[in-house]
Amino acid sequence: MQLDSIFDDDRPKDECGVFGIFGHRSASELAYLGLRALQHRGQESAGIVASQGQTFSYHRGMGLVTEVFNDMDILAQLEGHLAIGHNRYSTAGSSNLENAQPLVRQYSRGPLAIAHNGNLVNAYQIRTDLEKTGSIFNGTSDTEVIAHLIARSQQLLLEDRIIDTLQKLQGAYSLVFMGKSIMIGARDPNGFRPLWLGRLGDAYILASETCAFDVTQATPIREIEPGEMVVITSTSETPKSFRVGVQPDNLSQCIFEYIYLARPDSIVFNNLANQPRREFGRQLAREHPVEADIVIPVPDSATIATLGFSEESETPFEFGLYRNPYVGRTFMHPSQEVRDLMVRIKLNPIENVLKGKRVVVVDDSIMRGTNSRKIVSLVRQGGATEVHFRVSSPPNCYPCFYGVDTPTRKELIASSWTIDEICKYIGADSLGYLSIEGMLNCVVSPKDFCTACFDGKYPVEFSGQPTKQLPIEFDVKLL
């Protein structure tokens, strides 16, 4: 068992991060740095593929980027001026090396590599149809479906094969493809997941977030548009742009990028993530005021929202919980008694901050409620006289099918419990969630955000999904 899972099993998992660079002599090393910057988007596996022209070299493994690439000789063997990389947390497909990305395949016109952030809601149906006609799959990732469709396309050029394939896909995808001497980026018409284009000297870079440009000292050019595909074949020419698919009247950008997923120093959906995140905290304070002595964040994801709450409520901001950044990962199978003690390894209350105080604790979300229960208990152990819990997002009542790994509806505590019941379960004196309306008032173009995890209004139909992949007693509402 991972130590992280003892405390973090109540959080949304961070989907995936993609990175690609075309036209740089240190492509694999820069891909490594880009993945390090995007580590928050996936901690399950990592990989880099480099092109030498006719052949690819690649390395993938389970774990963090520094664990997978723990020897610089590994990067030295990934030669070439073109490379793509991927951090993964499984949202479709089990957690094993076969599903680690970038996915590398050989088809009739040469080698192909794919890095995917998102989740295809019609992957099961496509896979079933392909298997009926003889296709053999190595893993269970929905990305493998994309590779099969590209290989089966009757188009000649890779970019045309990809266009042919994208028109068959439904759901969320921000994709980076690599051929022998070509790099292609694509984003689904709904715009669920971010993808950016940047420039480093003569080289072009594609990345999930602009924080990957900062670490490589690249210059952001623009965000890839929803439903756009860019083709890069030369460092001296502007990437070619193609429109793929029909863009809906309203986009479906994932609001959780602002709540939790994106790094606060990244620009996603053309806005610096820390701006709406701070406004969520301000709005939360307006909606759920409380008399308190201090307000503290659940480190580190709720820090920005807590600053907003503190500013709006004029309640002093403090760090009342210390988060140990050197925990690492372990696979112990401890007893319940030891599990309870191990929580203290990662978070510990700071008594001289909490003792005798009325405390507001701000977190970004509540999934199962187990994490919140432990946090309230820790704050009380630190000597707080009152603990008021505030959440900078609405109640999570529905699971995500577009690239964020959330529990099933049956496991989501807000799907069947009232706020008063949740408050009693976590042991808080009061509990307040940000409203959906208040949340959307904090962002630009609120109609262009997906809020399905809060209201169950799913913008893309689940075409051919097997029942076992849907949550128990779940009625899908389509926009």
Order of alpha helices (4+ residues) and beta strands (2+ residues): alpha-beta-alpha-beta-beta-alpha-alpha-beta-beta-beta-alpha-alpha-alpha-beta-beta-beta-beta-alpha-beta-beta-beta-beta-beta-beta-alpha-beta-alpha-beta-alpha-beta-alpha-beta-alpha-beta-alpha-beta-alpha-beta-alpha-beta-beta
